[in-house]
């Protein structure tokens, strides 16, 4: 899938009164703005560089341009002292999240060289080139009084990698939010009856995250299956064998059945331009539909691995969590609590599929199941563990009419798992198994979450900030 790029407006701040007083200062600061634009573009966003904004009038004009340019995030870079009256009209009109950059040219002024300058005017001009920190309290004061949220990064322009890493994470978060705003979520089937925690107000979801929900019919997928050719089935079976560790007890007929459904799923996704999917079907005696829905897991696992996350049990909130994790490049595998191993102080977590093959420890195994527990049918399923090492889990939680992002960082460890044809991993958290379970449940999440490799809570918090919702990290 082609990932969307956020459009980021960049406004350098200055004060017009300085340019006639200090030779070369405007040109120097304009160069710094250009350098920031280059670094932002390297982070994978599309940059709209407004240059140096140095009067309230130019601030107003910049606000109009930001509206025309359809930016998703405004980066305000204080190069030297600037009036808050230059910033406020620009920010008010843009109506997008704001990131304040306080980046001076170098880590410190060269005091000896500075004090050797020929005259006080030259010295003042050099100082003003390092004076980006000066207007930030003023700007912050005015934005807070105006009720406008903002984020900030402080550091220096070159060779401050921790600073640029932080800025890069903000750009990455902007790209994830942009993907969510254009996320086309397919919904096929219905909720699992009685599973009240996952029932979700779709209008509230769109109001918070953006995107669109496309209602799909199981019958339509069954119809697409009927038009899959024998050659297409054979080719997809070969893909299964290449991508998965297909166990010897998997019947050829089951592989072909899963292949037919997988090809049909791809066609449904393409026809509806889907970027994620949630589904569930309990069965009503229509043989064709039961055949379709009991052969989904291999196809949905392949979709998940290639950037179209699929959540079972019609789990709308969790497919959003999976999408965020996938856009961060960390996976996002469908997960729930299985059991606690108090003897080893770990939590067993997994699901009966789909699994994210891109974050598996080794190759995913394909095993036959005689029954899908709690569901109609039987067939093939994916067995895998998340890669051993750092891991983050994420849940989208309903929060007083809005949503919050609930997250925890831990480790996935080697050790015995339940070899039952499901995804299953051993998660260790800093709070211990008992402490983690209680802290996590205290926030009232639905019982599913998304698991991804690496520790990415910092990036998830930035996504929450750009969405204007709360983020809670339990460990």
Secondary structure as UniProt FT lines:
FT   STRAND          7..13
FT   HELIX           16..18
FT   TURN            19..21
FT   TURN            23..24
FT   HELIX           25..42
FT   TURN            43..44
FT   STRAND          46..53
FT   HELIX           56..69
FT   STRAND          73..78
FT   HELIX           84..94
FT   STRAND          97..104
FT   HELIX           111..115
FT   HELIX           120..129
FT   TURN            132..135
FT   HELIX           136..145
FT   TURN            146..147
FT   STRAND          151..156
FT   HELIX           161..181
FT   STRAND          184..189
FT   TURN            193..194
FT   HELIX           196..198
FT   HELIX           202..209
FT   STRAND          212..216
FT   HELIX           218..226
FT   HELIX           230..243
FT   STRAND          245..246
FT   TURN            248..249
FT   HELIX           252..271
FT   TURN            272..273
FT   STRAND          276..280
FT   HELIX           287..293
FT   TURN            294..295
FT   HELIX           297..305
FT   TURN            306..307
FT   STRAND          309..311
FT   TURN            313..314
FT   HELIX           316..327
FT   TURN            328..329
FT   STRAND          331..341
FT   TURN            342..345
FT   STRAND          346..351
FT   HELIX           357..359
FT   STRAND          365..369
FT   TURN            373..374
FT   STRAND          379..384
FT   STRAND          389..399
FT   TURN            400..401
FT   STRAND          402..413
FT   STRAND          423..429
FT   TURN            430..431
FT   HELIX           432..441
FT   TURN            442..444
FT   STRAND          448..453
FT   HELIX           457..467
FT   STRAND          470..473
//
